[in-house]
Amino acid sequence: MSASGDSGAGPVMSARTLGDSDVSVTSLGFGGAAVAGLFEDVGEEAAAAAVDAAWAAGIRYFDTAPHYGVGVSERRLGAALRSRPRDSFTLSTKVGRVLEPHDGGGDDRADGFAVPATHRRRWDFSADGVRRSLEDSLDRLGLDRVDLVLLHDPDEHGEQAIEEAYPALEELRAQGVVRAIGVGMNQTRMLTRFVTDTDIDAVLCAGRYTLLEQGALDSLLPAAVAAGKSVIIGGVFNSGLLANPAPDATYDYATAPGALVGRALRMRDVTEAHGVPLRAAALRFPFGHPAVSSVLLGARSAEEVHDAVEQFHRTLPEAVWDGLRAQDLLRADVPVPGRRAT
C-alpha cells in the first residue's frame, strides 16, 4: 500500500520509554481503528495516505488490534509500514479476541466497523489464546514482531486475564518475543489493578482522561507514577464529541447525551475566545500529567492527520486552562501542559 519509505519525512517527534522497558513511543501515536472503517467506510488508498502523513509528521508509534475491522487494521498498517526500517518505529497490537473465519456474509457494522464480516471475534484470555492471537496478528501484519502487546478490554474476563493471559505475556516478554506488555481498556478501575498488582510496562486508557472527563486522575494516574508505569491515552476526543461538538456527535461510540454536548460547546466557547480550537486543547491536555507518554490519534485520512498535528503544535496560552477552570469546566486539581508541545 505504501512505498514512500522515509521520503518527505520531517524530524521525528519527541519520544518517551514505556515503564522500565526499552520501548519508546512518540508523543503522538497513530491509532489504527479509524483506518479500519470505524463508523464509516475508509478506502485502501485513504488509509495508506493517513499512515504516510503520520510518518511524514514524525509519528513513529502505531497501534492496532484484531478487533479493529476484524483484522483490516492490522493488514492495512502492516502493508503501510512494511517498507519502513523495522527498528525505526514502535508497533503495538492487542490480544483477547481471537478471529475465526466467517463465510455468512454481511458486514461488521454491529461492532462499529464498515467492513465485510469476514471473521467473527471470540473472547479468549487463556495462555493459548494469547499466543494464537499474537501469531495470527503477525501473519496479518506481515511483520516479524510487535514491540508492545496489550490485553484488550478484559472487563468481563478480569480473573482469567490476570491468572492466564498476563502470565503468558510475561513469559513472552522474558523470552524476548515482545519487548513490553500492558493492558488497554475504556475504564480505570481494572487498569489500576494491573498497574499495582502486576509487572506490566504500560496501560492504554481510552476516553477516561480527556478535557471532558478526568476519572483517571483519581487512582490510575497516581498509581502509574508511583509504580513507574506509563500511560498511553486513547479516545482523546471522546469518540468525536471534542473534535466537533454538535447534536449528532458521538461519545463512547454512541450518540452523545445532550448535557455532554452542551458542556463541550461551552468548552469550545472558552478555548476559541483565546484563539484556540477546542480540538487543540483536547489533544494537548493529557500531557499535563507526568504519567502520560503518548496520545493516540484516531485519524482516517491524511487531512485529519495534518490537522491534528497542526493543532498539537499550537501555542496554548495558560489563559485557556484558567478560563475553563473559571467556568467550572475543568477540575482545579488537574495538571495542565505548557504553552507548546515538545
Disulfide bonds with the S-S distance in Angstrom:
none
